[in-house]
């Protein structure tokens, strides 16, 4: 038997660009349709516990925008309150660089009361859900084997690292403003491209010949559909959901690295994925946390996002060193500056701007890691360095320094 959410989603359908609820067009009254300025795409962008988001095209302006429709419920007052509060939260222009800002909201009465919000236009984008569906089409070289010597593999890794960095940069910006998203499902994460369609962008990325990796310039990512409640228990649930979703997204972004490998992404993490009786109430499959004194302690999404950004930075430098090597089987020995760079990325509090491989955007994010309490402690660095092709780099000077030196020290003399 299908749940109420599935039934509600099935009732919201698009025919010939018009939104229907059941067999009746949504509007102010019978015969007076709503959303007359928009043409709806047939397939929804995403769905959640509260509603469905659709991509629409403004008939006059010709630009894409996003409309969220809230599921109708018997308790209309609570839905109305939630819709209004969520619209106000998403209208925060301080987050305009990282969220799709809501600029209009309202409700229609026919064939039942339906609340909606309309988010800013985005010229060209795809959701992470769509990216996952398209990735193998444009990067087929990773389907069977991870081979860093392959140009197709390098193109895929370049896209994966920069998309992961863009996603993490965006959520870290939220946390810097003390905002929890609460619903980071793949339909609510938009990869923005400057021009053309996402297919044109993917063709460009997959066709580009990357002889050497090692440059981190986060792709532009925006978020939509943030939750509304600020009640403490709901805010906690939102944070727990964010931690789980951040883990799931980064695991998916980096999945090409783990093709046909015994080691998994979970092996790179120094925390557990714990199933508890409260998981369903929190809206997660498992809780990202640790067990201590017989209790489960969940880890804040700020820490997870920051440590994962450290990981993306480390992988960027490591791939750059590996693909710069002429002799594939020769061990890679760290120079003094390399040791310093790896140390501050993995553990250091003070990230300087001397890492040439990182863009200004990347360095700006790294500067925020101390503020959001990221110390690199949730990454199992030993397992990262034991994995192919990173096992070619002798990282012991950095790991030994972390164990014996103060974490603020970067003195390699």
N, C-alpha and C positions, 0 to 999 in steps of 0.2 A: 504494500500500500504506500502510495506516495505521500510525502509530508506536505504540510500546508504551503511551505515555500515553493516547492515544485509545482503545486497546483496554481498558485498565484502567478508564477512566472509563465506558465502555459497560457494563462488567460490574457496576459499582455502580449499581443501579437501585432506585427506590422504587415499591412497589405497595401501595396501601391504607394508606399511612403507615408501612410496614415496609421497612427497608433490606435489599436482597438483594445478594449477590455472585454473578453468574451467575443461576442459577435456584434458589438456596438462600438462605434467610434467614440473615443474620449473627447469630451467637450463640455460646454457650459450647460447645454440642454439637448434634447433630441432634435436633430436637424441643425444644430449649431456647433460645429466641430471646433476643437481646440488646436493649438499649435499650428495655426494656419501658415505661419511664416517659415515652417520647417518641413523638410523632407526627411523622414526617418529611414536609416539603414535597416534592412530586414533582421539581421542578426544582432543581438545585444552585445555590448562590449563586455559586460560582466554582471554578476549578481551577488547578492549577499543576503543576510537575514532580514534586512529591512526593505530591499527594493532591487530594481534593475536599472542599469545605465545603458543608454542608447547613444550611438553616434548619429548626429543629425547634420543636415546641410541647410544653411539659411538660404531661402529661395532668392532673395534680392542680393545679399552680399556675396553669396557663393562660397562662404567659409564654413569649415567644420566646427561644430560645437557639441557639447555633451549634455544630455538631459537625463536626470535621475527621476524615476517614478517610484514613489513609496508604495509598498503593498497596503491595500486597505485592510483595516481591522475593525472588530466590533467596538473597541475602545477608541473612538475617533479623536477624543481630546488628547490622549497620550501620543498618538501618532502625529497629530498636528503640532504638539509641543516639541516632539523630537525633530520633526522636519524643520520647524522654525529655528530651533537652537542649532541644528547641524548647519543650516544655511548661513546663520550668523557667524559660526565658527569658521566656515570655509570662505567667508567673505573677507577674512583678515588679509589686508593688502601687504602686511609686513612679511607674509609668506608667499608673495606673488612669484618669486623666482623659483619656488620649488613645488607649489601646488597650483592646480587649475582653479582659479578663484571663481566663486559663484557670484554672478552679477544680477540674477533674477530668480525669484521663487514665487510660488502661488499654489492655487488648488483649483481643480475642476469638480463639478458636481455630478456629471453624467458619464457613464451609467451608474456610478457610485462615486463617493468622495475620494479623489485621488490627489495627493500632494506631489509637487514636483519642484525641482531646482534646475537651473541652467548654468553651466560652467563655461568659462572663457573659451574662445575659439583657439584651436591649435591647428596650424596650417598642415602639418604632416606628422603622423605618429603611428606607432603600433603599440598595442598593449603587450606586456610580457607574455600573456597567454598566446597572443598571435606570434610573437617571436619564437616561442618554443615550438609552435607548429611549423614555422618556416625555416628554422635553423638547418635541419638536415637537407632541405631543398637546396640551400646555398652553400653549405659546408659539408658535403657528403664524405670528405676525406676522414672525418672523425667517427664515422659510423661503425667502423670495424677495428680501427687501431689508432692509438695516439702515437704519432711519429713526429717529433719536434723538427726533424730534418725536412719535413714536407712543407712546401710553401702554403698549401691549403690549410694544413694544421696551424701554421703560424698566423695565417689570416684569421682563423677561427679563434685562436687564443687572444690575439689582439682585440677582436670584437668582444670576447667574453670578459676580459679583464677591464676594459674601458666601460662596458655596460654595467658590470658589477660595481665599479668605482662610482659611476654616475648615480646608480641607485643608492649606494651607501652615503654618498655626498648629500643627497637629498634628504634621507631620513635623519642624518646627523644634523642638518640645518633645522629640522623640526625640533629635535631634542635640545638643540642650543636655545630654542625659544620656549622650552618646557612644554612642548606639544606632543601628545601621543596620538598616533594615527588611529590604531585600533582595528583596521580592516585592510591590511596590506595584501589583499588577494591579487592574483596575476592580472585581473581585469582592471584594477585600480592603479596600476603602475604603467605610465605612458613613456615610451622612448620617443623623444622628439628629434626630428631631423630638420635641418635648416631649409632644405628645398627639395622639391620632387616628392616622390612617393617612397614609402618604406621599402618597397621592392627594388626601386632604383638604388637606394642607399645600400641595401644588402648585396646587390649585384656589384656595386662599386667596392665594398669592403672585401667580398670574396674573390674579386678579380685582381685586387691589388697584390703585388708581389712583395711580401715582407721577407727580405733576406735576413734581417736582424730584428728581433723583438727588443723591448726595453724602454718604451715610451708610454707614460701614463697620462692621458688627457681625458678625464671622465666625459662620457657622452651625456647629453642633456636628458634628464629624466624628471618628470613631474608626477605628482600624486593627485588622485581625485578621491572624493567620497570619504572624508574623515568622519569619525563618529562624533557624537554631540555631548554625551553625558559627562559631567565632571564629578559625579558622586564617587566617593573614594573606592568602593568595591568595584564599580564599573570601570573606573580608571585603571585599577589594578588588573582587571581582566583584559583591558585594552593593551596594557604594557606586556602582559604575558602573551597575548596574541601577536604583538609586534615582534617579540623575541623569536617566537616559533616561525613566523613568516620570513623574517630576515634570514634565519638559518636555511629555510627551504629555498628562498630565492638564490642565495649565494651558492648553495649546493647545486642548484640547477645551472646557474651561470658557469660554474667551474666543472661541470660534468664531463666535458671533453677530456680533461686531464685524467679522469679516472676510467677511461674506456679500456676494457679488458685488463683490469688490474685487480689484484687481491685486496689492496688497500682501498678504503672508502673515504669519503669526505668526513664522515663521523670520526675516523681515526685521527683527523687533523684537529679535532676539538678536545679541549680539556674540561668538558662538561658532559652531562648525560641527557638523553631524551627520555623523560620519565612519564609513564602513563599512571595517572591517579584518578580517583573517583570524581575529582572536580574538573577534569579535562573538558567534558561536555559543556559544563556550565561556563567555562572560560572560552569555549569556542575553538579549542585546539585539539589536535590528535594527541600530542604529548607536551609536557612542560620542559622547557630548557632550564636545567638547574643542576643542583648537586644535593647529595644526601649527607646530612650531618645531624648527629645526635638523634637519629631515628626520624628526622623530619626532612621534607623536601623544601629546599630553598631555591626559589626561582631567580634567574639572573636578569638584571635590567637590560632592556633593549639598547640603551645607550652604550653599555659596555660591550655587548655583542657586536653592534655596528662598528664601534671604534676599533675593536680588535680585528674584525674582519677587514677593515680598511688597511690596518697594518699588514695583514696577510697579503692583500692585493698589492701593496707597495713592495713587499719582499719578493713576491713572485715576479713582479715587473723587473726588478733589478736582476733576479736570478736568471730569468729567461734572456735578458739582455746579455749577461755574461756568457751564458751557454751558447747562444746563437752567434756570438762574436768569435768563438773559438774556432780556429782553423782545423785543429786536430781533434776529432770528435771524441776519441777515447782518452785523451790526456786529462789528468785531474786538474781542476781549476783551483788555484791557490789565491786566497784573498790578500790584496794589498792593504796597506794601512788605512787608506781612505775608504776602501770597500768595507773593511771591518767596522769603521765608524758609521757608515751609512746603514749597514745591516743592523748594527746595535741599536741605533736610535729608532729605526723603523720597528724593530721587534719589541723593544723594552723602554726606550728613552722617553723622558718627559718633555725635553726641550728639542723640538724638531726645528733645525735651522733650514735656511733656504738654499743650501749648497748642493742639493741632489739634482744634478742636471737632467736626469731622465724624467723628472716630474714637472708637470705644468704648474702654473700659478694656482689654478683651481685645486690641484691635488695638494699643494703645499698649504693652501688655506685650510683645507680639511684637516690635515695633519696637525696644524697649530691648535685645533679645537679638541684634540683627543684628551689632553689632560683635563680640560674643563668638563668633559662628559665622563671622566673616570675610566678611561681606557688605558690599561697598562700592559697589554699583550699577554696577560696571564691565562686567557681562555683558549689560547692556541697551543696545540701540542707540537712545538717547533721541532722536537727530535723526530717525530714521525714525518713532518713535512720534508725534512732534509734527507730522510731515508728513502724517499720516493724517487722513482725515475722521472725526469732526468736530473733532479736536484742532488742526487747522491754523488754526482761527479764533483760537487763543490765541497771543499774542506771547510766546514762552518764551525769546527770545534773551537777556534779561538773566541768566537762570539758566544757560544754556549757556555764555555768555561768561564768567560768573563762575567756573564750574568750570574753564575753561581758563586763567584768569588769576590766580585767587585760590587760596590754600591751601584744601584740602578741608575743613578744620576751621572755616574762617571763614564766618560768617553775617552779616557787617557790610554792610548795604546803604545806609548813609548816604553 
